[in-house]
């Protein structure tokens, strides 16, 4: 675009091609450990990094080199008598200093670290200093008492002080655990705190304490306020969660559990928190492993979600069931997996687009005589000259709830199992055969506030269907384990229906494959493979009929020899 009369640039693009410059990153670490005594350990770690983003130039190299260091110590006292009982005491401290120019090949701080200090998910590089001290008292009965304190600074804009207390007690059949964590922080224009209390109380009972019943509580309160307005900022959040459970101990070969927990989420509104939603969750778990020939696992969660802002209630069911079986010492073995879950799908809206006459599927009828094409004024056309519009699905920024179902079945029949009689008769011929079968069904649909439990309840004409895919494969082997020769026949069939922008599209595939392999000796083998397939793709939109195809009786044969 030519500049204006007064030579001002009026274009949006420049004739520039960006070059990817060669880069170099170096990292060196030196770690020393010193043990001045049996109970003392002193650790020192120094790191050097160089990150040159452009080796073509010598400019702007002042921030390429960075340093980091950590000094820590640990003191341990064993067999210390406290209240007439022997305990072990640990005392530790550390100091970390990271230069703002230091770069590492891996993440230095975890996401949980930034969350505990009320920082963002990705913090910009800054000069960081971290001071930590901690003390731990542990007893032989499993009880512990732990306290830690830390001070963390980032540049001149962030200062935080964190304290934590953890205690675990075992009193006969009772287990008690509680934890408190409090962080006071101050940023340039913000101030606040992060508070995390939690506790869990359980009791074991029954023969050999095989059952456990308990209750627990967990909460996060991240309150960050502006120093100017004393209002909560958007990064503030809060939630409360409490639970009750009854379950078997995890040391058993077969386990089960019943759990109930409720959670309340809060969002910042002005100077206070406001309830966002409340969920009630019911969980049932079972893992039956007593019989090595039949194993069963199931995990089911039923949730009711109350949205306090929209005043709505949603129900969802998540289930995973897995069964493994083995009949007659591997004569027939298989696996069945069934899953159902909920999720979100980007909502689609229908719109009608004008096309040349005869290439569409719909025509417009102005029922209210306002001259505006409205969505409820389009009808399927019968005559060719009326087919002037097509219907197009357009994704929008809203999301709706959807249901996912998945079922997988795989099993094998092997008459060559050791339990079969190996005498020279008809069974000797039958046991040369074996078969492997696999079936898979995946469906995704709009929920419409319904719970979908039966994965076979859908058909390809269901309007709430988003996508559906079935896959069936079966292979019959003859002489599978024979070293001289073997043969097999395989049938693969797949059907898929998906909701595209222009409507539903269906893809069907049906294949047959047969092969024979002969090993003439240890160095020479020959295989013959024959294929027969039918492929088909179809769509209901007349404007996209050029995508449709059908390939019938596609055949091929291949001969392969290898030395």
Rosetta blueprint (number, residue, H / E / L):
1 X L
2 X L
3 X L
4 X L
5 X L
6 X L
7 X L
8 X L
9 X L
10 X L
11 X L
12 X L
13 X L
14 X L
15 X L
16 X L
17 X L
18 X L
19 X L
20 X L
21 X L
22 X L
23 X L
24 X E
25 X E
26 X E
27 X E
28 X E
29 X E
30 X E
31 X E
32 X E
33 X E
34 X E
35 X E
36 X E
37 X E
38 X L
39 X L
40 X E
41 X E
42 X E
43 X E
44 X E
45 X E
46 X E
47 X E
48 X E
49 X E
50 X E
51 X E
52 X E
53 X L
54 X L
55 X L
56 X L
57 X L
58 X L
59 X L
60 X L
61 X L
62 X L
63 X L
64 X L
65 X E
66 X E
67 X E
68 X E
69 X E
70 X E
71 X E
72 X E
73 X E
74 X E
75 X E
76 X E
77 X E
78 X E
79 X E
80 X E
81 X E
82 X E
83 X L
84 X L
85 X E
86 X E
87 X E
88 X E
89 X E
90 X E
91 X E
92 X E
93 X E
94 X E
95 X E
96 X E
97 X E
98 X E
99 X L
100 X L
101 X L
102 X L
103 X L
104 X L
105 X L
106 X L
107 X L
108 X L
109 X L
110 X L
111 X H
112 X H
113 X H
114 X H
115 X H
116 X H
117 X L
118 X L
119 X L
120 X L
121 X L
122 X L
123 X L
124 X L
125 X L
126 X L
127 X L
128 X E
129 X E
130 X E
131 X E
132 X E
133 X E
134 X E
135 X E
136 X E
137 X E
138 X E
139 X E
140 X L
141 X L
142 X L
143 X L
144 X E
145 X E
146 X E
147 X E
148 X E
149 X E
150 X E
151 X E
152 X E
153 X E
154 X E
155 X L
156 X L
157 X L
158 X E
159 X E
160 X E
161 X E
162 X E
163 X E
164 X E
165 X E
166 X E
167 X E
168 X E
169 X E
170 X E
171 X E
172 X L
173 X L
174 X E
175 X E
176 X E
177 X E
178 X E
179 X E
180 X E
181 X E
182 X E
183 X E
184 X E
185 X E
186 X E
187 X L
188 X L
189 X L
190 X E
191 X E
192 X E
193 X E
194 X E
195 X E
196 X E
197 X E
198 X E
199 X E
200 X E
201 X E
202 X E
203 X E
204 X E
205 X E
206 X L
207 X H
208 X H
209 X H
210 X L
211 X E
212 X E
213 X E
214 X E
215 X E
216 X E
217 X E
218 X E
219 X E
220 X E
221 X E
222 X E
223 X E
224 X E
225 X E
226 X E
227 X L
228 X L
229 X L
230 X L
231 X L
232 X E
233 X L
234 X L
235 X L
236 X L
237 X E
238 X E
239 X E
240 X E
241 X E
242 X E
243 X E
244 X E
245 X E
246 X E
247 X E
248 X E
249 X L
250 X L
251 X L
252 X L
253 X L
254 X L
255 X E
256 X E
257 X E
258 X E
259 X E
260 X E
261 X E
262 X E
263 X E
264 X E
265 X E
266 X E
267 X E
268 X E
269 X E
270 X L
271 X L
272 X E
273 X E
274 X E
275 X E
276 X E
277 X E
278 X E
279 X E
280 X E
281 X E
282 X E
283 X E
284 X E
285 X E
286 X E
287 X E
288 X E
289 X E
290 X E
291 X E
292 X L
293 X L
294 X E
295 X E
296 X E
297 X E
298 X E
299 X E
300 X E
301 X E
302 X E
303 X E
304 X E
305 X E
306 X E
307 X E
308 X L
309 X L
310 X L
311 X L
312 X E
313 X E
314 X E
315 X E
316 X E
317 X E
318 X E
319 X E
320 X E
321 X E
322 X E
323 X E
324 X E
325 X E
326 X E
327 X E
328 X L
329 X L
330 X L
331 X L
332 X E
333 X E
334 X E
335 X E
336 X E
337 X E
338 X E
339 X E
340 X E
341 X E
342 X E
343 X E
344 X E
345 X E
346 X E
347 X E
348 X E
349 X E
350 X E
351 X E
352 X E
353 X E
354 X E
355 X L
356 X L
357 X L
358 X L
359 X L
360 X L
361 X L
362 X E
363 X E
364 X E
365 X L
366 X L
367 X L
368 X L
369 X L
370 X L
371 X L
372 X L
373 X L
374 X L
375 X H
376 X H
377 X H
378 X E
379 X E
380 X E
381 X L
382 X L
383 X L
384 X H
385 X H
386 X H
387 X L
388 X L
389 X E
390 X E
391 X E
392 X E
393 X E
394 X E
395 X E
396 X E
397 X E
398 X E
399 X E
400 X E
401 X E
402 X E
403 X E
404 X E
405 X E
406 X E
407 X E
408 X E
409 X E
410 X E
411 X E
412 X E
413 X E
414 X E
415 X L
416 X L
417 X L
418 X L
419 X L
420 X L
421 X L
422 X L
423 X L
424 X L
425 X L
426 X H
427 X H
428 X H
429 X H
430 X H
431 X L
432 X L
433 X E
434 X E
435 X E
436 X E
437 X E
438 X E
439 X E
440 X E
441 X E
442 X E
443 X E
444 X E
445 X E
446 X E
447 X L
448 X L
449 X L
450 X L
451 X L
452 X L
453 X L
454 X L
455 X L
456 X L
457 X L
458 X L
459 X L
460 X L
461 X L
462 X L
463 X L
464 X L
465 X E
466 X E
467 X E
468 X E
469 X E
470 X E
471 X E
472 X E
473 X E
474 X E
475 X E
476 X E
477 X E
478 X E
479 X L
480 X L
481 X L
482 X L
483 X L
484 X L
485 X E
486 X E
487 X E
488 X E
489 X E
490 X E
491 X E
492 X E
493 X E
494 X E
495 X E
496 X E
497 X E
498 X E
499 X E
500 X E
501 X L
502 X L
503 X E
504 X E
505 X E
506 X E
507 X E
508 X E
509 X E
510 X E
511 X E
512 X E
513 X E
514 X E
515 X E
516 X E
517 X E
518 X E
519 X E
520 X L
521 X L
522 X L
523 X L
524 X L
525 X E
526 X E
527 X E
528 X E
529 X E
530 X E
531 X E
532 X E
533 X E
534 X E
535 X E
536 X E
537 X E
538 X E
539 X E
540 X L
541 X L
542 X H
543 X H
544 X H
545 X H
546 X H
547 X H
548 X L
549 X E
550 X E
551 X E
552 X E
553 X E
554 X E
555 X E
556 X E
557 X E
558 X E
559 X E
560 X E
561 X E
562 X E
563 X L
